[in-house]
Amino acid sequence: NILVQGITIIAPVTSPNTDGINPDSCTNTRIEDCYIVSGDDCVAVKSGWDEYGIAYGMPTKQLVIRRLTCISPYSATIALGSEMSGGIQDVRAEDIKAINTESGVRIKTAVGRGGYVKDIYVRGMTMHTMKWAFWMTGNYGSHADNHYDPKALPVIQGINYRDIVADNVSMAARLEGISGDPFTGICIANATIGMAAKHKKVPWTCADIGGMTSGVTPPPCELLPDQGPEKIRACDFPTESLPIDMVEMKKCTYRINYL
């Protein structure tokens, strides 16, 4: 039951580990109308690291992020993970603006993390001057210690992006799941990514993922086949409100008596 509104955070863009807002093992949270300049992720969603996060078992879920402006040349606008071993579910991000930022929404996980990232919804995102618009990695290899379970595989599924516009992008997407544990249910619809003058020759790289696209430019990789214009409304954003959307701050009035 956390409400974060109207916060300005400014950190040196060359300084690492300067995350803006980190909801960690939080339920029913709303982050809105914030401006963040950072050397790391502007918003980093977490739920515990490796065996410790699995044992604690408290996910981050029912998270709303809206009207966020991010500048982070070396990191992500919104990161999911890498400490996601307690699970991340039902994240709704909309009306997001990223400027001169390494990536839009980034999913970071690895073998040994366990946990899950699922039911993620992003719509109405605008990006200017990016390295990657979409980035998912299953090889984010750092661990808390050597006691993690190498058989603990994360589940990444139900990742939805729609109504995305980007320009001056070096690479449209880098999507890398885990061999034998693919990321599934990826949906991208109505996304126009304008490539930079010196963009990568191959705008999409994909491995160990599955899903679909509709109305995406430049054309995505074969693992995300285009389902045609009739699916342009795919990747639906949930219509029901979360409890945190019903919360409003009390308004106070002040009277000054002059003697």
N, C-alpha and C positions, 0 to 999 in steps of 0.2 A: 504493500500500500504506500508507494513512494511516488511523489509528484515533484518533478524538476522542471521549472519554468523560467524562461528569460535569463539564462545564465550566459555570461561572456567569459570565456577561458582563453588566455593567450600565453603560450609557451614558446620558447625558441624552437624554430623548425629544425634546427640542427642538433637538438638535444634528444637523445633516446629516452624511452620509458616515461614520456610525458603524456600519457593517455588523458583524454579529457574527462569522460564520464564512464565508469565501469560498473554497471549493474551485475553483481556477482551473487548467484543463488537467490535471486529476487523474484517474488511473485506479485503480479498486478502493479506494474510500474509504468509511468508516463513521463517521457522526456520530450519537451517541445519548446519551440521558439528560442533555440540556443545558437550561439555563434562560437565556434571553437577553432583556434589556430594551434597546431600541435606538431611536435616532432615524432609523434606516434599515432595510434588510432584515436580518432575523435570520439567515437563511442566503441567500447570493447565489451562485448557480452560474454560473461564467463559463468562457470558453475563448478569449479574445483579441478584439481590437477591429478591426473593418473589415478593410482590406487586410493589416494586420499579423497578425491572427488567422488569416486565410485562408492567408497565406504560411507561417506557423509550423505550422499544421495539426495541433495536438494537442488533441483533444477532451477534455471531461470525460465519463467514462462509468463504468458500474458503481458508482453512488453510492447508498448506503443512508443514509436519515435516519429516525430513529425516536425516539419518546418525547422530543419537543422541546416545550418551553413557550416561547411568544413573546409579548412585549408590545411593540408598535411602532405608535403611533397615526398615524404619517405614512408608513408603508411596509408592506412585505410580510412575511409569515411566511417563505415560501420564494420567492425570485425566480430565474427562469431567464433569464439575460441581464442587462443588455442586451448586454454584451460576450460574444457567443456565436458568433463568426465561425469558430472552429475546430470547432464542433459540440458538442452536448450530447445524450447518449443513455443510455438505461437508468438512469433515476433512480427509486428506490423509496422513497416516504415513507409512513410509517404511524404511528398513535398520536400524532398531532400535536395540540397544544392552542394556540389563539390567543385572546388576551384583549385587548380594546381595541386592535385592530390594523387598519390600513387595509384590507388584503386578505389572503386566504389564500395561494393559490399564484398567482403572477403571472408571465406570460411577456412579456418586453420585447424587441422587435426592430424592425427598420426596413429599408427599401430601402437597399442599400449594405452591409448586414451580411454577406450570404451565409450560409454555414454552415447549421446545422439544429438543431432541438430536436425529438426524437422518442423514442417509447417511454418515456413518462413515466407512472408509476403512483402514485396516491395513494389510501389507504384509511384509514378510522378517524380522520377529522379532526373535531375539535370546536372551534367558534368562538363566542365571546361578544362582542357589541358590535363590529360590523365595518362598514366602509363598503361594501366589496364582498366577497362570498364568492369569486367567480371573476373573474379579470381577465386578459385577453390584449390586447396592443396591438401592431400592426404599424407604429405611427407614433411610435416612440420616437426622435426625430430627431437627437440629438446625435451628432457624429462626431469622431474623433481629429484629423482635419485635412481638407483639401479634396481629397485624393488618392484617396479611396475610389471604387470602381467603382459608378456608379448602376445598372448592370445586374446587380449581385450581389444576387440575391433569396434570402431565407432560406426554408428548408423547415420548416414546423411541422406535424407529423402524429403521430397515435397518442398523444393526450393523454387519460389515463383517470383519472376520479375515481369513487370508490364509497364507500358507507357514511359519508356526511357529515351532520353535524348542526350547525346554527347558529341563534343567536337574536339578536334586537335588531340586525338587519342593515338598512342603509339601501337597498341595491340588491343583488339576488341575483347578477347577472352583467353584466359589460361585456366583450364579446368582439368585437374588431375586428381582422380580418385585413387583408390588403393586396389592393387591387384588381388582379385579374389573377394573384394569387398567394395564393389562399385558404388558411386553416388547415384541415386536414382530419383526419378520424379522431378527432374529439372525442367522448368517451363519458362520460356522467354517469349514474350509477345509484344508487338508494336514497339520495337526498339530500333532507333536509328543512330548509328555510331559513325560520326565523321572522322576519318583517319587523318592523322597529321601528315605534313608533307614528307617527313622522313619516318614513315611508319614501317613496322615489320612486314616482310614480304608475305608471310602467312599470318593473317589477322586472328585466326583461331587455332589454338592447340587443345586437343581433347584426348583424354585417356581414362578408361575405367569409369565412365559415366553413362547415364542414359536419360532420355527425356524427349522433349519436342519443342519446336519453335513455330512461330507464325508472324509474318511481317517483320523480319529482322534483316537489317542491313549493316555491314556486309553479310553475305550468306554464311551461316554457321557451319560447323563441322558435320560430318556424316552421322555422328552419334546423336545429334540433335536435329533430326529431319524436319523440314518445313512442312507443316500440315495444311498449308494453303490459307487464303484470306478468310475463309469461313471460320477459322479458329482464332481470329484476331482478338476475340474477347476471352481467350483462354487465360490461365493463370489468375483466376478470379480472386479478388481481395475479399476477405470475409465481410459480410454485411451486418452481422450482429455486433453490438458494442460490448466492450469489456467493462467490468465493474469500475476500473480506474477512470473510465471516460465519464462516469456519472459524478465524479468528485469535483467540487468547485471550492476555490479558496473563499473564505469569508471576506467581505468587504467592510472596511472600517471607515468611519468618518471622524474627523478631528475638529474640535472647536477651540479657538484661542481667545481667551478673555483678556482684553487690554484694560489695565487699570489707569 
